[in-house]
Amino acid sequence: MLLRRTLLQKTAKALSITAVLALSSTSLLACKQQPSEPVIELITNQGTIVIQLHPNYAPKTVALFLKHVDAGFYDNIIFHRVIPNFMAQTGGFNEGFIRKEPLGTVVNESVGGLPNIKGSVAMARTSAPDSASSQFYINVANNANLNARNGQPGYTVFGTVIEGQEVAPKITQLPQGQHAQLGYRNAPNASVIITSAKRLKPRAPLVFDTPLPPPSK
């Protein structure tokens, strides 16, 4: 009888330890399943824009963008190219169209990435796919022509406007053309300035149904 009681006690103790270990493993798993995405606040003289970044889709692009943010690169940068019903572009010039030297370039991450839809934020680049650096734009319409297609690179989407969705469309409607003689015919006549770009508290990842829309028939 005593032997049986001892065995039961040892079994109960072993089960208790197993339960604790299982609970610990579950807690660790829960922590791993609760990632977050960086959030950036752009304060402009036309309103505040809050952007959530998506490192799961464009990790290298997000890393370079954050490098510029943390260095204060985007403070006092202007929107130098804005086109109604298309996009608002910034990230390259101070007021007076004084070019800023970017902090590097990044490989194109558009293939298999997120689409250029209204409210998405993407990297501007030249005709060379891997030339994106500091300049970025906010889509104010669905711009499927900017997506990667048939394995060919497009323009890398790396963020989504989650607050201040009205600001970029408003910027694209401002009078422009006054700076055409300088080569910036699509710049607003009155400077639209990012006075501050900084990180906010990270948030839970946004969920997207599909990375890219199905091909048109």
Residue frames as qw, qx, qy, qz and C-alpha x, y, z in Angstrom:
[[0.000, 0.886, 0.463, 0.000, 0.00, 0.00, 0.00],
 [0.306, -0.802, 0.110, 0.501, 2.84, 2.35, 0.89],
 [0.427, -0.134, 0.604, 0.659, 4.64, 1.52, -2.34],
 [0.234, 0.619, 0.663, 0.350, 1.50, 2.25, -4.36],
 [0.119, -0.940, -0.252, 0.197, 1.02, 5.63, -2.60],
 [0.397, -0.592, 0.335, 0.616, 4.65, 6.56, -3.30],
 [0.382, 0.163, 0.686, 0.597, 4.25, 5.68, -6.97],
 [0.101, 0.812, 0.554, 0.152, 1.08, 7.78, -7.21],
 [0.251, -0.882, -0.033, 0.398, 2.84, 10.75, -5.60],
 [0.413, -0.347, 0.515, 0.666, 5.78, 10.45, -8.00],
 [0.306, 0.442, 0.708, 0.459, 3.38, 10.20, -10.95],
 [0.022, -0.914, -0.400, 0.063, 1.43, 13.28, -9.80],
 [0.336, -0.745, 0.190, 0.544, 4.69, 15.22, -9.37],
 [0.407, -0.058, 0.646, 0.644, 5.84, 14.21, -12.86],
 [0.195, 0.670, 0.650, 0.302, 2.51, 15.25, -14.37],
 [0.167, -0.918, -0.203, 0.296, 2.70, 18.56, -12.56],
 [0.368, -0.525, 0.404, 0.652, 6.18, 19.25, -13.96],
 [0.347, 0.248, 0.727, 0.538, 4.99, 18.24, -17.44],
 [0.075, 0.841, 0.533, 0.048, 2.04, 20.62, -17.16],
 [0.245, -0.843, 0.046, 0.477, 4.32, 23.50, -16.13],
 [0.377, -0.270, 0.592, 0.659, 6.68, 22.79, -19.03],
 [0.266, 0.507, 0.729, 0.375, 3.74, 22.58, -21.43],
 [0.040, -0.922, -0.347, 0.165, 2.38, 25.90, -20.13],
 [0.320, -0.679, 0.279, 0.598, 5.81, 27.49, -20.52],
 [0.367, 0.035, 0.704, 0.607, 6.09, 26.20, -24.07],
 [0.158, 0.734, 0.637, 0.174, 2.62, 27.53, -24.86],
 [0.160, -0.905, -0.120, 0.375, 3.54, 30.94, -23.46],
 [0.348, -0.449, 0.490, 0.661, 6.72, 31.05, -25.54],
 [0.308, 0.331, 0.759, 0.468, 4.76, 30.02, -28.61],
 [0.052, 0.871, 0.483, -0.064, 2.20, 32.73, -27.94],
 [0.236, -0.785, 0.142, 0.555, 4.98, 35.30, -27.69],
 [0.340, -0.172, 0.664, 0.643, 6.42, 34.14, -30.99],
 [0.185, 0.517, 0.758, 0.352, 2.99, 34.38, -32.62],
 [0.051, -0.918, -0.350, 0.181, 2.50, 38.01, -31.58],
 [0.532, 0.049, 0.166, 0.829, 4.93, 39.93, -33.83],
 [0.073, 0.842, 0.284, -0.453, 4.53, 43.63, -34.48],
 [0.564, 0.533, 0.297, 0.556, 5.08, 46.02, -37.37],
 [0.319, -0.223, -0.120, 0.913, 6.85, 49.40, -37.17],
 [0.117, 0.853, 0.504, 0.064, 4.67, 52.51, -37.33],
 [0.406, -0.013, 0.060, 0.912, 5.87, 55.90, -38.59],
 [0.065, 0.853, 0.434, -0.282, 4.28, 59.32, -38.09],
 [0.396, 0.239, 0.267, 0.845, 4.83, 61.95, -40.78],
 [0.016, -0.780, -0.394, 0.486, 3.82, 65.42, -39.64],
 [0.375, 0.309, 0.409, 0.773, 3.32, 67.72, -42.63],
 [0.067, 0.213, 0.165, -0.961, 2.04, 71.25, -43.01],
 [0.500, -0.060, -0.450, -0.737, -1.04, 69.71, -44.66],
 [0.853, -0.303, 0.016, -0.425, -1.81, 67.20, -41.92],
 [0.356, -0.500, 0.782, -0.104, -0.43, 64.10, -40.20],
 [0.816, 0.245, -0.432, -0.294, 0.06, 60.77, -41.96],
 [0.568, -0.451, 0.666, -0.174, 0.62, 57.55, -40.01],
 [0.685, 0.417, -0.537, -0.261, 2.16, 54.66, -41.92],
 [0.815, -0.333, 0.462, -0.107, 2.40, 51.02, -40.82],
 [0.255, 0.622, -0.692, -0.262, 5.36, 49.16, -42.37],
 [0.962, 0.035, 0.090, -0.255, 5.40, 45.54, -43.54],
 [0.107, -0.667, 0.729, 0.115, 8.80, 43.89, -43.03],
 [0.695, 0.027, 0.717, -0.053, 7.36, 40.44, -43.76],
 [0.684, 0.653, 0.325, 0.013, 6.78, 41.53, -47.37],
 [0.507, 0.759, -0.116, 0.393, 9.71, 43.91, -47.93],
 [0.736, -0.583, -0.136, 0.317, 12.28, 43.47, -45.14],
 [0.593, -0.018, 0.107, 0.798, 15.24, 45.17, -46.83],
 [0.050, 0.608, 0.307, 0.730, 13.11, 48.10, -47.98],
 [0.524, -0.794, -0.265, -0.157, 11.65, 48.61, -44.52],
 [0.742, -0.406, -0.073, 0.529, 15.13, 48.46, -42.98],
 [0.423, 0.199, 0.171, 0.867, 16.46, 51.17, -45.32],
 [0.183, -0.722, -0.338, -0.576, 13.38, 53.35, -44.79],
 [0.648, -0.725, -0.220, 0.072, 13.76, 53.11, -41.01],
 [0.676, -0.128, 0.001, 0.725, 17.44, 53.95, -41.34],
 [0.162, 0.453, 0.217, 0.850, 16.44, 57.24, -43.00],
 [0.452, -0.751, -0.328, -0.351, 13.72, 57.91, -40.42],
 [0.749, -0.554, -0.188, 0.312, 16.03, 57.28, -37.44],
 [0.566, -0.007, 0.069, 0.821, 18.69, 59.55, -38.95],
 [0.053, 0.713, 0.273, -0.643, 16.20, 62.43, -39.24],
 [0.301, -0.004, 0.603, 0.738, 16.61, 62.36, -43.01],
 [0.043, 0.574, 0.708, 0.410, 12.95, 63.07, -43.76],
 [0.185, -0.748, -0.374, 0.516, 12.64, 66.09, -41.47],
 [0.081, 0.742, -0.084, -0.660, 11.99, 69.21, -43.60],
 [0.252, 0.009, 0.799, 0.545, 11.73, 67.21, -46.84],
 [0.444, 0.330, 0.024, -0.833, 9.15, 68.38, -49.41],
 [0.669, 0.385, 0.636, -0.014, 6.64, 66.60, -51.63],
 [0.083, -0.517, 0.413, 0.745, 8.20, 67.38, -55.00],
 [0.237, 0.057, -0.749, -0.616, 6.00, 65.36, -57.39],
 [0.361, 0.269, 0.731, -0.513, 2.26, 65.05, -56.91],
 [0.209, -0.004, -0.670, -0.712, -0.20, 63.88, -59.56],
 [0.606, -0.006, 0.288, -0.741, -3.99, 63.87, -59.01],
 [0.924, 0.116, 0.075, -0.355, -5.61, 60.44, -59.04],
 [0.771, 0.409, -0.460, 0.164, -2.16, 58.83, -59.07],
 [0.783, -0.307, -0.346, 0.417, 0.33, 59.43, -56.25],
 [0.139, -0.967, 0.143, -0.159, 2.22, 61.89, -54.01],
 [0.866, 0.151, -0.232, 0.417, 6.03, 61.54, -53.99],
 [0.263, -0.924, 0.222, -0.166, 8.56, 62.79, -51.46],
 [0.899, -0.359, 0.165, 0.191, 11.88, 61.89, -49.85],
 [0.782, 0.266, 0.140, 0.546, 14.48, 63.57, -52.03],
 [0.300, 0.508, 0.047, 0.806, 14.60, 67.34, -51.63],
 [0.206, -0.481, -0.458, 0.719, 14.58, 70.11, -49.07],
 [0.241, 0.878, 0.336, -0.241, 12.65, 73.31, -49.75],
 [0.104, 0.823, -0.366, -0.421, 14.10, 75.07, -52.79],
 [0.933, 0.345, -0.079, -0.066, 14.61, 71.65, -54.46],
 [0.004, -0.720, 0.682, -0.128, 17.93, 71.12, -52.74],
 [0.861, 0.069, -0.484, -0.140, 18.71, 67.44, -53.26],
 [0.572, -0.614, 0.493, -0.230, 19.57, 65.33, -50.20],
 [0.370, 0.421, -0.824, -0.078, 22.08, 62.50, -50.47],
 [0.879, -0.270, -0.150, -0.364, 20.32, 59.23, -49.53],
 [0.445, -0.596, 0.644, -0.179, 21.78, 56.69, -47.12],
 [0.306, -0.175, 0.920, 0.169, 22.00, 53.83, -49.59],
 [0.585, 0.145, -0.431, -0.671, 19.95, 51.86, -52.09],
 [0.598, -0.091, 0.716, -0.347, 17.96, 48.65, -51.80],
 [0.038, -0.003, 0.909, 0.415, 17.25, 45.62, -53.96],
 [0.521, -0.088, -0.265, -0.806, 13.80, 45.47, -55.51],
 [0.141, 0.030, 0.932, -0.334, 11.33, 43.42, -53.45],
 [0.528, 0.185, -0.005, -0.829, 8.20, 43.88, -55.56],
 [0.561, 0.104, -0.745, -0.346, 7.98, 40.37, -57.04],
 [0.535, -0.300, -0.784, 0.100, 5.54, 38.43, -54.87],
 [0.153, -0.096, -0.459, 0.870, 4.97, 41.53, -52.76],
 [0.165, 0.617, 0.603, -0.478, 2.02, 43.76, -51.99],
 [0.377, 0.587, 0.522, 0.491, 0.11, 45.63, -54.72],
 [0.123, -0.023, -0.026, 0.992, 0.13, 49.35, -55.43],
 [0.153, -0.658, -0.702, -0.226, -3.39, 50.07, -54.25],
 [0.138, -0.772, -0.059, -0.617, -4.92, 53.23, -52.83],
 [0.609, -0.744, 0.137, -0.237, -3.35, 54.03, -49.46],
 [0.932, -0.120, 0.031, 0.340, -0.27, 51.88, -49.98],
 [0.114, -0.920, 0.321, 0.195, 3.25, 53.33, -49.68],
 [0.926, 0.226, 0.159, 0.258, 5.98, 52.31, -52.13],
 [0.490, -0.512, 0.284, 0.645, 9.55, 53.12, -53.09],
 [0.502, 0.836, -0.061, -0.215, 10.26, 55.41, -56.02],
 [0.681, -0.286, 0.503, 0.449, 13.12, 54.42, -58.32],
 [0.221, 0.566, -0.464, -0.645, 14.65, 54.99, -61.73],
 [0.816, 0.293, -0.322, -0.380, 14.34, 52.52, -64.61],
 [0.384, 0.325, -0.834, 0.227, 16.92, 50.37, -62.81],
 [0.694, -0.450, -0.506, -0.244, 14.96, 47.96, -60.53],
 [0.725, -0.387, -0.389, 0.416, 17.47, 48.11, -57.64],
 [0.318, 0.395, -0.056, 0.860, 17.88, 51.90, -57.59],
 [0.428, -0.784, -0.324, -0.311, 15.34, 52.77, -54.84],
 [0.423, 0.199, -0.486, 0.738, 16.90, 54.80, -52.03],
 [0.041, -0.205, -0.547, 0.810, 15.16, 57.48, -49.95],
 [0.368, 0.058, -0.171, -0.912, 12.28, 58.60, -52.16],
 [0.111, 0.278, 0.949, -0.104, 8.85, 57.08, -51.66],
 [0.303, -0.142, -0.300, -0.893, 5.28, 57.76, -52.73],
 [0.358, 0.213, 0.739, -0.529, 1.76, 57.30, -51.44],
 [0.003, -0.254, -0.801, -0.542, -0.74, 55.82, -53.89],
 [0.329, 0.221, 0.336, -0.854, -3.97, 57.83, -54.02],
 [0.780, 0.279, -0.149, -0.540, -5.51, 55.38, -56.51],
 [0.878, -0.082, 0.468, 0.064, -5.20, 51.72, -57.46],
 [0.291, 0.789, -0.444, -0.310, -2.13, 51.70, -59.70],
 [0.941, -0.014, 0.337, 0.007, -1.84, 48.13, -60.99],
 [0.685, 0.690, -0.136, 0.189, 0.58, 49.27, -63.71],
 [0.030, -0.795, 0.528, -0.299, 3.21, 49.78, -60.97],
 [0.847, -0.324, 0.385, -0.170, 3.04, 46.17, -59.74],
 [0.175, -0.393, 0.857, 0.284, 5.48, 43.43, -60.61],
 [0.828, 0.315, 0.155, -0.438, 4.13, 41.23, -63.37],
 [0.916, 0.370, -0.157, 0.014, 5.24, 38.01, -65.05],
 [0.856, -0.249, -0.053, 0.450, 8.25, 37.91, -62.74],
 [0.420, 0.495, 0.014, 0.761, 9.40, 41.36, -63.83],
 [0.307, -0.331, -0.488, 0.747, 10.06, 43.89, -61.03],
 [0.032, -0.823, -0.406, -0.396, 7.64, 46.71, -60.35],
 [0.008, -0.610, 0.303, -0.732, 7.65, 49.22, -57.52],
 [0.439, -0.114, -0.823, 0.341, 8.05, 47.82, -54.02],
 [0.488, -0.659, -0.160, -0.549, 5.16, 48.45, -51.61],
 [0.471, 0.105, -0.703, 0.522, 6.39, 48.48, -48.02],
 [0.007, -0.174, -0.585, 0.792, 3.69, 50.25, -46.01],
 [0.110, -0.615, -0.704, -0.338, 0.06, 51.26, -45.59],
 [0.105, -0.327, 0.171, -0.924, -1.42, 54.59, -44.51],
 [0.327, -0.397, -0.847, 0.132, -3.49, 53.77, -41.42],
 [0.117, -0.784, -0.424, 0.438, -4.30, 57.31, -40.28],
 [0.002, 0.681, -0.170, -0.712, -4.56, 60.56, -42.22],
 [0.549, 0.258, 0.720, 0.337, -5.74, 58.84, -45.40],
 [0.302, 0.880, 0.366, -0.018, -7.15, 62.15, -46.63],
 [0.269, -0.799, 0.207, 0.496, -3.84, 64.04, -46.54],
 [0.413, -0.182, 0.658, 0.602, -2.07, 62.61, -49.62],
 [0.299, 0.598, 0.666, 0.330, -5.10, 63.02, -51.92],
 [0.056, -0.950, -0.218, 0.215, -5.45, 66.60, -50.66],
 [0.374, -0.607, 0.384, 0.587, -1.78, 67.28, -51.48],
 [0.423, 0.134, 0.708, 0.550, -2.24, 66.02, -55.05],
 [0.171, 0.786, 0.565, 0.184, -5.06, 68.53, -55.59],
 [0.259, -0.768, -0.046, 0.583, -3.02, 71.59, -54.63],
 [0.481, 0.867, -0.051, -0.120, -2.16, 74.11, -57.39],
 [0.713, -0.320, 0.422, 0.460, 1.03, 73.24, -59.24],
 [0.631, 0.645, 0.279, 0.330, 3.07, 74.28, -62.27],
 [0.088, -0.990, 0.103, 0.024, 4.87, 77.28, -60.80],
 [0.464, -0.647, 0.558, 0.232, 8.18, 75.36, -60.63],
 [0.877, 0.414, 0.242, 0.032, 8.06, 73.92, -64.14],
 [0.408, 0.857, -0.289, 0.127, 11.00, 76.06, -65.26],
 [0.279, -0.655, 0.681, -0.171, 13.12, 74.30, -62.62],
 [0.387, 0.205, -0.881, -0.179, 12.09, 70.90, -63.89],
 [0.001, 0.180, 0.889, -0.422, 9.44, 70.22, -61.23],
 [0.306, -0.191, -0.365, -0.858, 6.17, 70.91, -63.02],
 [0.634, -0.408, -0.602, -0.263, 4.26, 68.54, -60.72],
 [0.362, -0.128, -0.590, 0.710, 5.49, 70.11, -57.49],
 [0.134, -0.830, -0.531, 0.099, 2.91, 72.06, -55.47],
 [0.233, 0.784, 0.010, 0.576, 3.27, 75.82, -55.89],
 [0.377, -0.738, 0.346, -0.441, 3.42, 76.25, -52.11],
 [0.301, 0.367, -0.861, 0.181, 5.86, 73.85, -50.44],
 [0.866, -0.366, -0.125, -0.318, 4.34, 70.82, -48.72],
 [0.193, 0.602, -0.690, 0.354, 6.86, 69.96, -46.03],
 [0.820, -0.320, -0.468, 0.074, 7.38, 66.93, -43.78],
 [0.151, -0.825, 0.316, -0.443, 8.33, 68.77, -40.61],
 [0.386, -0.470, 0.740, -0.286, 8.89, 65.57, -38.62],
 [0.823, 0.109, -0.496, -0.255, 9.18, 61.82, -39.26],
 [0.172, -0.460, 0.761, -0.422, 9.40, 59.54, -36.23],
 [0.380, -0.095, -0.918, -0.060, 8.56, 56.10, -34.94],
 [0.613, -0.380, 0.135, -0.680, 5.42, 55.42, -32.94],
 [0.559, -0.241, 0.747, -0.266, 4.58, 52.33, -30.91],
 [0.148, 0.131, -0.883, -0.425, 4.57, 49.20, -33.13],
 [0.699, 0.060, 0.203, -0.683, 1.22, 47.58, -33.87],
 [0.702, 0.053, 0.709, -0.034, -0.07, 44.12, -34.66],
 [0.190, -0.128, 0.690, 0.686, 0.54, 43.15, -38.30],
 [0.584, 0.356, -0.009, -0.729, -2.05, 44.06, -40.88],
 [0.574, 0.074, 0.813, 0.067, -3.57, 41.06, -42.61],
 [0.362, 0.448, -0.393, -0.717, -3.82, 40.95, -46.39],
 [0.882, 0.191, 0.291, -0.318, -6.02, 38.45, -48.21],
 [0.873, 0.290, 0.203, 0.335, -3.57, 37.98, -51.09],
 [0.460, -0.450, 0.175, 0.745, -0.22, 39.65, -51.79],
 [0.026, 0.212, -0.453, -0.866, -1.21, 40.48, -55.38],
 [0.660, 0.345, 0.251, -0.618, -4.56, 40.73, -57.15],
 [0.732, 0.184, 0.632, 0.175, -5.34, 38.03, -59.73],
 [0.212, -0.158, 0.495, 0.828, -4.22, 38.83, -63.28],
 [0.490, 0.446, 0.136, -0.736, -6.80, 40.63, -65.41],
 [0.602, 0.229, 0.749, 0.153, -8.54, 38.54, -68.05]]
